[in-house]
Amino acid sequence: MRSRVVSTLVLTIVITSTLSVSIAQSPKEPTATLERNIRAELGFLASDAMQGRGSGTNFERLAAEYIGSQFRQFGLEPAGDADNSGQKSFVQHVAMSVAKFTEAPTLTITAGADVKKWQFGKDFLVTSLRSPSLSGNLQIIEADATPAKGAVAIIKLPEGTDAQKRQDIVRKARTAQAAGLILLETDANKKTREAGNVRLPNLPTRIQGEAGSDSSFATISLSKEAFDAVSALPAGAKVEFSGPTQSSGDASTWNAVGVLRGSDPTAAKEVLMLSAHLDHLGVNETAAKGTDAIFNGADDDASGCVAVLELARALAAGKRPKRTIYFVCFGSEERGGFGAQYFVAHSPVPLEQIVADVTFEMLGRPDAKVAANTLWLTGYERSTLGPELAKQGAALVADPHPEQNFFRRSDNYTLALRGVVAHTVSSFGLHTDYHRVGDEVSKVDFPFMTQSINSLMKPIRWLADSSFKPAWLPGQAPTR
């Protein structure tokens, strides 16, 4: 498919056409979701017209506006920003601040009196970055070893190591709180570097007025010559990465928020959250001409947004539940979870009133590691929520990929760190289209997805009507 710039007029026509289809449907929606609804919603969110819903882009905002318009169609109450007259919308704007490098950063390693330097773009690229600078002692380890906290680890990967394995190694290093990771560049990295038109690395964005993360981490991909030179240095040498920066202005991200107020005067004070993230990776600006450059994000996480939409459709169409339900689709999950962080920091209700958050992420394809028509729940063993939902008929089992640490890798974790019992429902079977342009609508198993969402209808409705309050099991509440 071709990357292209889509005018606001065309997008408006697409959105209007989509909404017209919804309005033309019978006002009495069935309790069960229909595959045609899922195809329509996911087909729009993951279309080329949405240009990959890049975090903080206007296409992310369009996704939020579209989801908000669907919330309105279903009869939810808006819980986003208010205009000058006090009228609320379904979209919540989050103001961000950004910085940029003014010159290419350098990698410096000091071993005694010996100081060596390498230049970004000439000798290395940066494939992930959390802060404009970092420092730590050099650690030389094997691929299956765990880096030390605060170290900059260089790992000699076996020849032919695939992208998924490299991603797993990066996550392991970040979880271990290493300061950085140095790897030999891939063929794609080499081609980009040698093309001579490398852009300076993007720096992390921060929510305006709020402190950023104190953690620093970078993944540095070295040329063969530079990698061999660093590998020959003694362990314990001081590694530093830095470059001059300046503020580059403001940025934004957007959440879509709708509310279904509870019908019981007492129970309505308790809140159930159903959430997903609406952003993805946007467009690969360095892709070769004529190749697919759009990260459509059909599974990640248009599928989760559609689950939230269809649960909202069904729950709003029936008798109002006793508890209040917030339906939230967060922005900028892919860039650090900023939408969720802002929502939690400015929660519309005290956090202790949120009895649970169920996040939906990547349930567009079945996972071969579990039984047919089955979903799994991250952190299933940490609280009473998963087992109780399963008892109520939800086709939920424990996460079959504990080594991936998925519990910490979605927006649920932001809430969990604040004490809310929050987990993610998924069926991600580690398919190779994760964070690649191949994550397209054509790969989605719509019958499976339809069945999966329908299997959650009654258990979620039960949770919204019951007095059950899930709790963390002893020692299982996350602390960081």
C-alpha positions as CSV (number, residue, x, y, z in Angstrom):
1,M,0.0,0.0,0.0
2,R,1.2,3.6,-0.5
3,S,1.7,6.2,2.1
4,R,-0.1,9.4,1.3
5,V,-1.3,12.6,2.7
6,V,-5.0,12.7,3.2
7,S,-6.9,16.0,3.3
8,T,-9.1,16.9,6.2
9,L,-12.0,17.2,3.8
10,V,-11.6,13.6,2.7
11,L,-11.3,12.4,6.2
12,T,-14.4,14.3,7.2
13,I,-16.3,12.7,4.4
14,V,-15.1,9.2,5.5
15,I,-16.1,9.9,9.1
16,T,-19.5,11.3,8.1
17,S,-20.2,8.3,5.9
18,T,-19.3,6.0,8.7
19,L,-21.6,7.7,11.1
20,S,-24.4,7.8,8.6
21,V,-24.2,4.0,8.4
22,S,-24.5,3.8,12.2
23,I,-27.5,6.2,12.3
24,A,-29.2,4.2,9.6
25,Q,-29.2,1.1,11.7
26,S,-32.1,0.1,14.0
27,P,-32.1,2.1,17.2
28,K,-32.6,-1.1,19.1
29,E,-29.2,-2.7,19.0
30,P,-29.0,-6.4,19.9
31,T,-27.2,-7.4,23.1
32,A,-24.6,-9.3,21.1
33,T,-22.2,-7.4,19.0
34,L,-22.3,-8.0,15.2
35,E,-19.4,-8.8,13.0
36,R,-20.4,-6.1,10.6
37,N,-20.0,-3.4,13.4
38,I,-16.6,-4.7,14.2
39,R,-15.5,-4.7,10.6
40,A,-16.8,-1.1,10.1
41,E,-15.1,0.3,13.1
42,L,-11.8,-1.5,12.8
43,G,-11.8,-1.0,9.1
44,F,-11.9,2.8,9.6
45,L,-9.4,3.0,12.5
46,A,-6.8,0.8,10.8
47,S,-7.3,2.2,7.3
48,D,-4.6,3.8,5.3
49,A,-6.6,7.1,5.6
50,M,-5.7,7.2,9.3
51,Q,-1.9,7.0,8.5
52,G,-1.2,4.7,11.4
53,R,-2.7,7.0,14.1
54,G,0.8,8.1,15.2
55,S,1.0,9.2,18.8
56,G,0.5,12.9,19.2
57,T,-0.4,13.4,15.5
58,N,-3.7,14.9,14.1
59,F,-4.5,11.3,12.9
60,E,-4.5,10.2,16.6
61,R,-6.8,13.2,17.3
62,L,-9.1,12.1,14.4
63,A,-9.2,8.6,16.0
64,A,-10.2,10.1,19.3
65,E,-12.9,12.3,17.6
66,Y,-14.3,9.3,15.7
67,I,-14.5,7.1,18.9
68,G,-16.1,10.1,20.7
69,S,-18.7,10.4,18.0
70,Q,-19.5,6.7,18.4
71,F,-19.8,7.2,22.1
72,R,-22.3,10.0,21.5
73,Q,-24.3,7.8,19.0
74,F,-24.5,5.1,21.7
75,G,-26.0,7.5,24.2
76,L,-23.0,7.9,26.6
77,E,-22.4,11.1,28.6
78,P,-19.3,13.1,27.5
79,A,-16.5,13.3,30.0
80,G,-13.8,15.1,28.0
81,D,-12.9,18.8,27.9
82,A,-15.4,21.6,28.4
83,D,-15.7,24.6,26.1
84,N,-16.0,28.2,27.2
85,S,-19.7,27.7,27.8
86,G,-19.1,24.7,30.0
87,Q,-20.4,22.2,27.4
88,K,-18.3,19.0,27.6
89,S,-17.1,16.9,24.7
90,F,-15.9,13.3,24.4
91,V,-12.3,14.2,23.7
92,Q,-9.7,15.1,26.4
93,H,-6.8,17.2,25.2
94,V,-3.4,16.6,26.9
95,A,-0.8,19.4,26.4
96,M,2.8,18.1,26.0
97,S,6.2,19.7,25.9
98,V,9.0,18.4,23.6
99,A,12.7,19.0,23.1
100,K,15.1,18.1,20.3
101,F,18.7,17.6,19.6
102,T,20.4,20.6,17.9
103,E,23.4,18.6,16.9
104,A,24.2,14.9,16.5
105,P,24.7,13.2,19.8
106,T,27.9,11.3,20.6
107,L,28.8,8.1,22.3
108,T,31.9,8.4,24.5
109,I,33.7,5.6,26.3
110,T,36.5,6.3,28.8
111,A,38.8,3.5,29.9
112,G,41.5,5.0,32.1
113,A,43.3,7.7,30.0
114,D,41.9,6.3,26.8
115,V,38.9,8.2,25.5
116,K,37.1,7.1,22.4
117,K,34.2,8.8,20.6
118,W,31.6,7.8,18.0
119,Q,29.2,10.0,16.1
120,F,25.4,9.5,15.6
121,G,24.6,8.8,11.9
122,K,28.2,8.0,11.0
123,D,29.0,5.2,13.5
124,F,25.7,4.4,15.2
125,L,21.9,4.9,15.3
126,V,19.6,5.1,18.3
127,T,16.5,2.8,18.0
128,S,15.0,3.8,21.4
129,L,15.6,6.7,23.7
130,R,14.1,7.9,27.0
131,S,16.3,10.8,27.9
132,P,18.8,13.1,26.1
133,S,21.8,11.7,28.0
134,L,22.8,8.6,29.9
135,S,25.9,7.2,31.6
136,G,26.9,3.9,33.1
137,N,29.7,1.3,33.3
138,L,30.3,-0.9,30.3
139,Q,29.1,-4.5,30.8
140,I,29.9,-7.2,28.3
141,I,27.3,-10.1,28.5
142,E,25.8,-13.0,26.5
143,A,22.4,-12.8,24.9
144,D,20.6,-14.8,27.6
145,A,22.2,-12.8,30.5
146,T,20.5,-10.0,32.4
147,P,22.2,-6.6,32.4
148,A,23.1,-5.1,35.8
149,K,21.1,-2.1,37.1
150,G,22.6,1.1,35.9
151,A,25.0,-0.6,33.4
152,V,25.4,0.0,29.7
153,A,25.5,-3.6,28.3
154,I,26.9,-4.7,25.0
155,I,25.6,-8.0,23.8
156,K,27.0,-10.1,21.0
157,L,23.9,-11.6,19.4
158,P,24.1,-14.8,17.3
159,E,24.1,-14.2,13.6
160,G,20.6,-14.2,12.2
161,T,18.9,-13.1,15.4
162,D,15.4,-11.9,14.4
163,A,13.6,-8.7,15.3
164,Q,11.4,-10.3,17.9
165,K,14.4,-11.6,19.8
166,R,16.1,-8.2,19.7
167,Q,12.9,-6.6,21.1
168,D,12.8,-9.2,23.9
169,I,16.4,-8.4,24.8
170,V,15.7,-4.7,24.9
171,R,12.7,-5.2,27.2
172,K,14.7,-7.4,29.5
173,A,17.4,-4.7,29.8
174,R,14.8,-2.0,30.5
175,T,13.0,-4.2,33.1
176,A,16.4,-4.7,34.8
177,Q,16.9,-0.9,34.9
178,A,20.0,-0.9,32.8
179,A,21.1,2.5,31.6
180,G,21.5,1.4,28.0
181,L,22.0,-1.4,25.6
182,I,24.5,-1.6,22.7
183,L,23.9,-4.0,19.8
184,L,25.4,-4.6,16.4
185,E,23.3,-2.9,13.8
186,T,20.9,-4.8,11.6
187,D,21.1,-4.7,7.8
188,A,18.2,-2.2,7.8
189,N,20.0,0.0,10.3
190,K,23.1,-0.2,8.1
191,K,21.3,0.8,5.0
192,T,19.6,3.7,6.8
193,R,22.9,4.9,8.2
194,E,24.8,4.6,5.0
195,A,22.1,6.5,3.0
196,G,23.4,9.6,4.7
197,N,20.1,11.2,5.4
198,V,19.6,10.1,9.0
199,R,17.3,12.3,11.2
200,L,18.4,13.2,14.7
201,P,16.9,10.9,17.4
202,N,13.5,11.9,18.8
203,L,13.5,12.8,22.4
204,P,10.8,11.8,24.9
205,T,7.8,14.0,25.3
206,R,6.5,15.1,28.7
207,I,3.1,16.2,30.0
208,Q,3.2,20.0,30.5
209,G,3.5,20.9,34.1
210,E,4.4,17.4,35.3
211,A,7.8,15.9,36.1
212,G,9.1,13.4,33.6
213,S,10.5,10.0,34.3
214,D,13.9,9.9,36.1
215,S,14.9,6.8,34.2
216,S,17.3,7.0,31.3
217,F,17.6,4.3,28.7
218,A,18.8,4.0,25.1
219,T,19.3,1.2,22.6
220,I,22.3,2.0,20.4
221,S,23.0,0.2,17.2
222,L,26.7,0.3,16.2
223,S,28.4,-0.3,12.9
224,K,30.5,-3.4,12.7
225,E,33.7,-1.4,13.0
226,A,32.5,0.5,16.1
227,F,30.9,-2.5,17.7
228,D,34.2,-4.5,17.4
229,A,36.1,-1.5,18.9
230,V,33.7,-1.2,21.9
231,S,33.7,-5.0,22.4
232,A,37.4,-4.9,22.9
233,L,37.3,-2.3,25.7
234,P,37.5,-3.5,29.3
235,A,34.4,-4.1,31.3
236,G,33.7,-1.2,33.7
237,A,34.8,1.5,31.3
238,K,32.6,4.6,31.6
239,V,30.0,5.0,28.9
240,E,28.3,8.3,28.1
241,F,25.7,9.3,25.6
242,S,24.7,13.0,25.1
243,G,24.1,15.9,22.8
244,P,23.0,19.5,22.9
245,T,19.2,20.0,23.1
246,Q,16.7,22.8,23.1
247,S,12.9,23.1,23.6
248,S,11.1,22.7,20.3
249,G,7.7,23.9,21.4
250,D,4.5,22.2,22.3
251,A,2.7,19.0,21.3
252,S,-0.5,17.2,22.2
253,T,-2.2,13.9,22.7
254,W,-5.8,13.1,23.0
255,N,-8.1,10.7,25.0
256,A,-11.7,9.7,24.2
257,V,-13.9,9.4,27.3
258,G,-17.5,8.5,27.6
259,V,-19.6,7.6,30.7
260,L,-22.6,5.4,31.4
261,R,-23.9,6.6,34.8
262,G,-25.0,3.9,37.2
263,S,-28.6,3.5,38.0
264,D,-28.3,2.7,41.7
265,P,-27.7,5.8,43.9
266,T,-25.2,4.0,46.0
267,A,-23.5,1.7,43.6
268,A,-23.2,4.5,41.0
269,K,-20.4,6.0,43.1
270,E,-18.3,2.9,42.2
271,V,-16.7,3.0,38.8
272,L,-15.7,0.2,36.4
273,M,-13.3,1.3,33.6
274,L,-13.1,-0.3,30.2
275,S,-10.1,1.0,28.2
276,A,-7.7,0.6,25.3
277,H,-5.2,2.8,23.5
278,L,-6.1,4.5,20.2
279,D,-2.6,5.5,18.9
280,H,-0.1,3.4,17.0
281,L,3.3,4.1,15.2
282,G,2.2,6.3,12.4
283,V,4.2,6.3,9.2
284,N,7.8,5.1,8.6
285,E,9.3,8.3,7.1
286,T,12.5,6.5,6.1
287,A,10.9,3.6,4.2
288,A,12.1,3.1,0.6
289,K,10.0,4.7,-2.1
290,G,7.2,2.4,-3.3
291,T,7.2,0.2,-0.2
292,D,4.5,0.0,2.5
293,A,5.2,2.7,5.1
294,I,2.0,2.8,7.1
295,F,1.9,1.1,10.5
296,N,-1.9,0.4,10.4
297,G,-2.1,-1.1,13.9
298,A,-5.1,-3.2,13.2
299,D,-4.4,-5.6,16.1
300,D,-2.4,-3.1,18.1
301,D,-4.6,-1.6,19.2
302,A,-7.6,-0.8,16.9
303,S,-8.9,-4.2,18.0
304,G,-8.9,-3.1,21.6
305,C,-10.7,0.2,20.8
306,V,-13.3,-1.8,18.9
307,A,-13.8,-4.0,22.0
308,V,-14.4,-0.9,24.1
309,L,-16.8,0.5,21.5
310,E,-18.8,-2.6,21.2
311,L,-19.1,-3.1,24.9
312,A,-20.3,0.5,25.1
313,R,-22.8,-0.1,22.4
314,A,-24.3,-3.1,24.1
315,L,-24.2,-1.9,27.7
316,A,-25.8,1.5,26.7
317,A,-28.5,-0.2,24.7
318,G,-29.8,-2.3,27.6
319,K,-31.0,-1.6,31.1
320,R,-28.5,0.8,32.8
321,P,-26.0,-1.1,35.1
322,K,-25.9,-0.3,38.8
323,R,-22.3,0.9,38.8
324,T,-21.0,3.7,36.6
325,I,-18.8,2.7,33.7
326,Y,-16.1,4.9,32.1
327,F,-15.2,3.9,28.6
328,V,-11.7,5.4,27.8
329,C,-9.4,5.2,24.8
330,F,-6.0,6.6,25.7
331,G,-3.6,8.5,23.4
332,S,0.2,8.1,23.2
333,E,0.5,4.7,24.8
334,E,3.2,3.9,22.2
335,R,5.2,6.9,23.3
336,G,5.1,6.3,27.0
337,G,1.5,6.0,28.1
338,F,1.0,9.8,28.4
339,G,-2.8,9.7,27.9
340,A,-3.3,7.2,30.7
341,Q,-0.9,9.1,32.9
342,Y,-2.8,12.3,32.4
343,F,-6.2,10.7,33.0
344,V,-5.0,9.1,36.2
345,A,-3.4,12.3,37.5
346,H,-6.6,14.2,36.7
347,S,-9.1,11.4,37.5
348,P,-12.7,12.5,37.3
349,V,-13.4,10.3,40.4
350,P,-11.3,9.4,43.4
351,L,-9.1,6.4,42.4
352,E,-10.4,4.4,45.4
353,Q,-13.8,4.5,43.8
354,I,-12.5,2.7,40.7
355,V,-13.2,-0.9,41.5
356,A,-11.4,-2.3,38.4
357,D,-10.0,-1.4,35.0
358,V,-10.1,-3.9,32.2
359,T,-7.8,-2.9,29.4
360,F,-8.2,-4.5,25.9
361,E,-5.1,-4.9,23.8
362,M,-4.5,-7.0,20.7
363,L,-7.4,-9.4,20.5
364,G,-7.8,-9.5,16.7
365,R,-6.2,-12.9,16.2
366,P,-6.3,-16.1,18.3
367,D,-3.4,-17.3,20.3
368,A,-2.4,-20.9,19.6
369,K,-1.1,-21.3,23.1
370,V,-4.6,-21.4,24.6
371,A,-7.7,-23.3,23.8
372,A,-9.9,-22.2,20.8
373,N,-12.0,-19.1,21.4
374,T,-10.1,-18.2,24.5
375,L,-8.7,-15.0,25.7
376,W,-6.1,-14.4,28.4
377,L,-5.6,-11.9,31.2
378,T,-2.3,-10.4,32.1
379,G,-1.5,-10.7,35.8
380,Y,-4.3,-13.3,36.2
381,E,-2.6,-14.7,39.3
382,R,-2.2,-11.3,41.0
383,S,-5.8,-10.5,41.9
384,T,-9.2,-12.0,42.3
385,L,-10.6,-10.3,39.2
386,G,-9.6,-12.9,36.5
387,P,-10.8,-16.0,38.4
388,E,-14.1,-14.3,39.2
389,L,-14.8,-13.2,35.7
390,A,-14.0,-16.7,34.5
391,K,-16.4,-18.1,37.1
392,Q,-19.1,-15.8,35.5
393,G,-18.5,-17.3,32.1
394,A,-15.7,-15.3,30.6
395,A,-13.4,-17.4,28.4
396,L,-10.3,-16.1,30.3
397,V,-7.2,-17.9,31.3
398,A,-3.8,-16.9,32.6
399,D,-1.3,-15.2,30.3
400,P,0.6,-18.1,28.5
401,H,3.6,-15.8,27.9
402,P,4.8,-14.8,31.4
403,E,8.3,-14.2,30.1
404,Q,7.0,-11.3,28.0
405,N,5.9,-9.4,31.2
406,F,2.8,-8.2,29.4
407,F,1.1,-7.1,32.6
408,R,3.5,-4.1,32.7
409,R,3.3,-3.3,29.0
410,S,0.0,-1.6,28.6
411,D,-2.0,1.3,30.1
412,N,-3.5,-0.9,32.8
413,Y,-0.1,-0.7,34.6
414,T,-0.4,3.0,35.1
415,L,-3.6,2.4,37.1
416,A,-2.3,-0.6,38.8
417,L,0.6,1.4,40.2
418,R,-1.9,3.7,41.9
419,G,-3.7,0.8,43.6
420,V,-6.5,0.1,41.1
421,V,-7.0,-3.6,40.2
422,A,-6.2,-3.3,36.5
423,H,-5.4,-6.0,34.0
424,T,-5.3,-6.4,30.2
425,V,-7.4,-8.8,28.2
426,S,-5.6,-10.1,25.0
427,S,-5.0,-12.9,22.6
428,F,-1.7,-11.8,21.2
429,G,0.1,-15.0,20.1
430,L,3.4,-13.2,19.4
431,H,2.7,-12.9,15.7
432,T,5.5,-11.4,13.6
433,D,3.4,-8.4,12.5
434,Y,3.8,-6.8,16.0
435,H,4.9,-3.2,15.5
436,R,5.4,-3.7,11.8
437,V,3.6,-2.5,8.7
438,G,2.1,-6.0,8.3
439,D,-0.4,-5.4,11.2
440,E,-3.3,-4.8,8.8
441,V,-7.0,-5.3,8.7
442,S,-6.6,-8.2,6.3
443,K,-4.9,-10.2,9.0
444,V,-7.7,-9.8,11.6
445,D,-9.8,-12.9,12.4
446,F,-13.2,-11.2,12.5
447,P,-15.3,-14.3,13.5
448,F,-12.9,-14.9,16.4
449,M,-12.9,-11.3,17.5
450,T,-16.7,-11.2,17.3
451,Q,-17.0,-14.3,19.4
452,S,-14.4,-13.0,21.9
453,I,-16.2,-9.7,22.5
454,N,-19.5,-11.4,22.9
455,S,-18.1,-13.8,25.4
456,L,-17.3,-10.9,27.7
457,M,-20.7,-9.2,27.5
458,K,-22.4,-11.0,30.4
459,P,-19.4,-11.2,32.7
460,I,-18.7,-7.5,32.3
461,R,-22.4,-6.7,32.8
462,W,-22.4,-8.9,35.9
463,L,-19.4,-7.0,37.2
464,A,-21.1,-3.7,36.6
465,D,-24.2,-4.9,38.5
466,S,-22.6,-6.8,41.3
467,S,-21.2,-5.8,44.7
468,F,-18.0,-7.8,44.1
469,K,-14.8,-5.7,44.5
470,P,-11.7,-7.4,43.2
471,A,-8.6,-7.2,45.3
472,W,-4.9,-7.8,44.9
473,L,-3.7,-11.0,46.4
474,P,-1.1,-10.7,49.2
475,G,2.2,-9.4,47.9
476,Q,0.9,-9.1,44.3
477,A,0.1,-5.4,44.0
478,P,2.7,-3.8,41.8
479,T,5.0,-1.2,43.4
480,R,6.8,0.1,40.3
